[in-house]
Amino acid sequence: MDAAIEGFLYWLRVEKGRSEHTIAAYQHDASRFAAWLKERGVSSPGDVTAAHLSAHMGDLMAEGLGLRSIARARSSMRQLFRFLVAEHHIEADPTTIVDAPRFPAPLPVVLRADQIEALLAAPDPGTVLGLRDRAMIQLAYSAGLRVSELVNVPAHQVRADVGLVLVRGKGSKERLIPIGEVAASWVLRWLRDGRTAFDPTGRAEAMFLTRHGKAMTRQNLWERLVRYARLAGIDGKVSPHVLRHSFATHLLANGADLRALQAMLGHSDITTTQIYTHVARERLKSIHAEFHPRGKR
């Protein structure tokens, strides 16, 4: 199993171009399953059966693992054994008859327009760090970027002067996204008045840098965003992905085309994008209930 997992991870990295974050998740799930099999005397992928997989899922549930984590573990095992079949290491895929746990998909968390405005105004542009954070959060919301796309985007791929950003998303697929005028103006101000303080030699590649001249990390961005949310008086969950959800929902609520939104978000399947139509519909219902004189029951 160990050799099979090693080959699988190499395939994900080299052939499929998966991110290190995704590869780490697959490795965690696969290694946990391999250890579970070893305790039961199973060491070869060809000896794994559907019964083993079902029992492993049951044990994970008994240990208190959440349904989403169990579903991800099943998905990891399915990808692993599909790879082994494709590479002719085993003849049959034992995951095909193992059902995934079923649970209702919650709607994405979305901020209101006034909360977005308060969040965007929270960083102090009078400081270099505040200017960077103002430009960074503006760009994240304006373009609906994933956190990995935001922290890794090279400075030369952010064309704020013409209102466009070129990002490399999942599967190393590139897409060109429009930037709003306000976000573009803050990015240009960061480039003109702030970025050189963290990169005096002009050699750094990333658009957004730490005070040490290194690219921002996902964790650093998340922590700063949470702090600004509290300063803005926003309760509840706030994360880079909440900004992305808000971007998508606000565009749809204001009449954006679903296909155009799919392209901007970088979704390979439009069914992924369609979740935002449900969010927009629920927001309209809540507004009606709150403000219509006959809206509340």
C-alpha positions in Angstrom: 0.0 0.0 0.0 2.8 2.4 0.8 4.3 2.1 -2.7 0.9 2.5 -4.2 0.2 5.7 -2.3 3.6 7.1 -3.2 2.9 6.5 -6.9 -0.6 8.0 -6.5 0.8 11.2 -4.9 3.4 11.5 -7.6 0.7 11.2 -10.2 -1.4 13.9 -8.5 1.6 16.3 -8.3 3.2 15.7 -11.7 0.4 14.5 -14.0 -2.6 16.2 -12.6 -1.0 19.4 -11.3 -2.8 19.3 -8.0 -1.9 21.9 -5.3 0.2 20.8 -2.3 -2.7 21.5 0.0 -4.9 19.0 -2.0 -2.1 16.5 -2.2 -1.6 16.7 1.6 -5.3 16.0 2.1 -5.2 12.9 -0.1 -2.0 11.7 1.6 -3.6 12.0 5.0 -6.7 10.0 4.0 -4.7 7.3 2.2 -2.1 6.9 4.9 -4.8 6.6 7.5 -6.5 3.9 5.5 -3.2 2.0 4.9 -2.5 2.0 8.7 -6.1 0.7 9.3 -5.5 -2.1 6.7 -2.1 -3.0 8.2 -3.7 -3.6 11.6 -5.9 -6.2 9.9 -3.1 -7.9 8.0 -3.8 -6.4 4.6 -0.8 -4.9 2.8 -1.5 -5.3 -0.9 -4.0 -3.0 -2.8 -5.2 -6.1 -4.7 -6.4 -7.6 -1.5 -8.6 -4.6 -0.5 -12.3 -5.3 -0.9 -15.5 -3.2 -0.7 -16.1 -4.7 2.8 -12.8 -3.2 4.0 -13.7 0.2 2.7 -17.2 0.1 4.3 -15.8 -1.1 7.6 -13.2 1.7 7.5 -15.9 4.3 6.9 -17.9 2.9 9.8 -14.9 3.1 12.1 -14.3 6.7 11.1 -17.9 7.5 12.0 -17.6 5.7 15.3 -14.5 7.7 16.1 -16.7 10.9 15.7 -15.3 12.1 12.4 -17.8 14.4 10.7 -19.7 13.4 7.6 -17.9 15.8 5.4 -14.5 14.4 6.5 -15.8 10.9 5.9 -17.0 11.8 2.4 -13.7 13.3 1.6 -11.9 10.1 2.8 -14.2 8.1 0.5 -13.4 10.4 -2.4 -9.7 10.1 -1.7 -9.9 6.3 -1.7 -11.9 6.4 -4.9 -9.3 8.5 -6.6 -6.5 6.2 -5.3 -8.1 3.0 -6.6 -9.1 4.5 -9.9 -5.5 5.4 -10.4 -4.4 1.9 -9.5 -6.8 0.4 -12.0 -5.7 2.8 -14.7 -2.1 1.9 -14.1 -2.9 -1.8 -14.2 -1.7 -2.4 -10.6 -5.1 -4.0 -9.7 -7.9 -5.4 -11.8 -11.0 -4.1 -10.1 -11.9 -0.9 -8.2 -13.4 -1.9 -4.8 -14.8 1.6 -4.2 -17.5 1.5 -6.8 -20.1 -0.1 -4.6 -19.3 1.9 -1.4 -21.9 4.6 -0.9 -20.9 8.1 0.2 -22.5 9.4 3.4 -25.5 11.6 2.6 -26.1 14.9 4.2 -27.8 18.2 3.2 -25.4 20.7 1.6 -25.5 23.9 3.6 -25.7 27.2 1.7 -22.5 29.2 1.6 -22.0 32.0 4.2 -22.4 35.4 2.6 -21.9 38.9 3.9 -24.4 41.7 3.4 -23.4 44.7 1.2 -23.0 46.9 4.2 -20.8 44.4 6.0 -18.6 44.2 2.9 -18.3 48.0 2.9 -17.3 48.0 6.6 -14.8 45.2 6.1 -13.2 46.9 3.1 -12.9 50.1 5.1 -11.3 48.5 8.2 -7.6 48.5 7.2 -5.8 51.8 7.8 -4.3 52.9 4.5 -2.2 55.4 6.4 0.2 52.6 7.2 2.1 50.3 4.7 0.5 47.2 6.2 -2.9 48.8 6.2 -2.5 49.9 2.6 -1.5 46.4 1.6 -4.4 44.8 3.4 -6.9 47.3 2.0 -5.7 46.6 -1.6 -5.6 42.8 -0.9 -9.1 42.6 0.5 -10.5 44.8 -2.2 -9.0 42.6 -4.9 -10.2 39.4 -3.2 -13.8 40.6 -3.2 -13.7 42.4 -6.5 -12.4 39.4 -8.4 -13.8 36.5 -6.3 -10.4 34.9 -5.9 -9.6 31.7 -4.0 -7.2 32.3 -1.1 -4.4 30.4 -2.9 -4.9 32.5 -6.0 -4.7 35.7 -4.1 -1.6 35.0 -2.1 0.2 33.5 -5.1 -0.7 35.9 -7.8 2.4 37.5 -9.3 2.6 41.3 -9.4 3.0 41.4 -13.2 -0.3 39.5 -13.7 -2.4 42.1 -11.9 -3.1 44.7 -14.6 -4.9 47.2 -12.4 -4.3 49.9 -15.1 -6.6 48.1 -17.5 -8.8 46.4 -14.8 -7.8 42.8 -15.2 -6.0 40.1 -13.2 -4.7 36.8 -14.6 -4.8 34.0 -12.1 -3.8 30.3 -12.1 -6.5 28.3 -10.4 -7.2 24.6 -9.8 -5.5 22.2 -12.2 -3.2 25.0 -13.2 -5.9 26.5 -15.4 -5.5 30.2 -16.1 -8.4 32.7 -16.3 -8.7 36.4 -16.8 -11.0 38.3 -14.4 -12.1 41.9 -14.5 -11.3 44.1 -11.5 -13.6 46.9 -10.4 -12.4 50.5 -10.5 -12.3 50.9 -6.8 -10.2 47.8 -6.2 -8.0 48.7 -9.2 -7.3 52.1 -7.6 -6.2 50.6 -4.3 -4.0 48.1 -6.0 -2.3 50.8 -8.0 -1.9 52.8 -4.8 -0.3 49.8 -3.1 2.1 49.4 -6.0 3.0 53.1 -6.1 3.2 53.9 -2.4 3.6 50.7 -0.4 5.0 47.6 -2.0 8.6 49.0 -2.5 8.8 49.3 1.3 8.7 45.5 1.5 10.6 44.9 -1.7 13.2 47.7 -2.2 15.2 45.7 -4.8 12.1 44.9 -6.9 12.9 41.2 -7.0 9.9 39.7 -5.3 7.4 38.1 -7.5 4.2 38.0 -5.5 1.9 41.0 -5.5 1.2 41.0 -1.8 4.2 40.7 0.5 4.9 40.5 4.2 7.2 43.1 5.9 10.0 40.6 5.3 9.5 40.7 1.5 8.0 37.2 1.3 4.6 36.2 -0.2 1.7 36.3 2.1 0.6 33.0 3.5 -3.0 31.6 3.6 -2.9 31.6 7.4 -1.6 35.2 7.6 -4.3 36.4 5.3 -7.0 34.5 7.2 -5.9 35.9 10.6 -5.8 39.5 9.3 -9.2 39.2 7.7 -10.7 37.9 10.9 -9.2 40.8 12.8 -10.6 43.3 10.4 -14.0 41.7 10.5 -14.1 42.2 14.3 -13.0 45.8 13.9 -15.9 46.2 11.4 -18.3 44.8 13.9 -19.1 41.7 11.9 -20.1 38.7 13.9 -19.9 35.1 12.7 -17.7 33.4 10.3 -15.5 35.5 8.0 -12.8 34.0 5.8 -11.3 34.5 2.3 -13.8 32.0 1.0 -16.7 34.0 2.5 -15.5 36.9 0.4 -15.6 34.7 -2.7 -19.1 33.5 -1.8 -20.2 37.1 -1.3 -18.7 38.2 -4.6 -20.6 35.5 -6.5 -23.9 36.1 -4.7 -23.9 39.8 -5.0 -23.1 39.5 -8.8 -26.1 37.2 -9.3 -28.4 39.3 -7.2 -27.6 42.3 -9.4 -28.3 40.4 -12.6 -25.0 38.7 -13.6 -25.2 35.8 -16.1 -24.6 32.4 -14.5 -22.2 31.3 -17.3 -20.2 34.5 -16.9 -20.0 33.9 -13.2 -18.8 30.4 -13.8 -16.0 31.6 -15.9 -14.9 34.3 -13.3 -15.0 31.7 -10.5 -13.1 29.1 -12.5 -15.7 26.4 -12.0 -15.3 23.5 -14.4 -19.0 22.4 -13.8 -21.8 24.9 -13.8 -23.7 22.9 -11.2 -21.0 24.1 -8.7 -21.9 27.7 -9.6 -25.7 27.1 -9.4 -25.5 26.9 -5.6 -25.3 30.7 -5.6 -28.8 31.0 -7.2 -30.1 29.3 -4.1 -28.2 31.7 -1.9 -29.6 34.7 -3.8 -33.1 33.3 -3.6 -32.9 32.8 0.2 -31.6 36.3 0.6 -34.6 37.7 -1.4 -37.0 35.7 0.8 -35.4 36.9 4.0 -35.5 40.6 2.8 -39.2 40.1 1.9 -40.0 38.6 5.3 -38.2 41.4 7.1 -39.5 44.4 5.2 -42.9 43.5 3.7 -45.8 44.4 6.0 -47.3 41.0 5.4 -44.0 39.2 5.1 -43.8 37.8 8.6 -46.1 35.0 9.6 
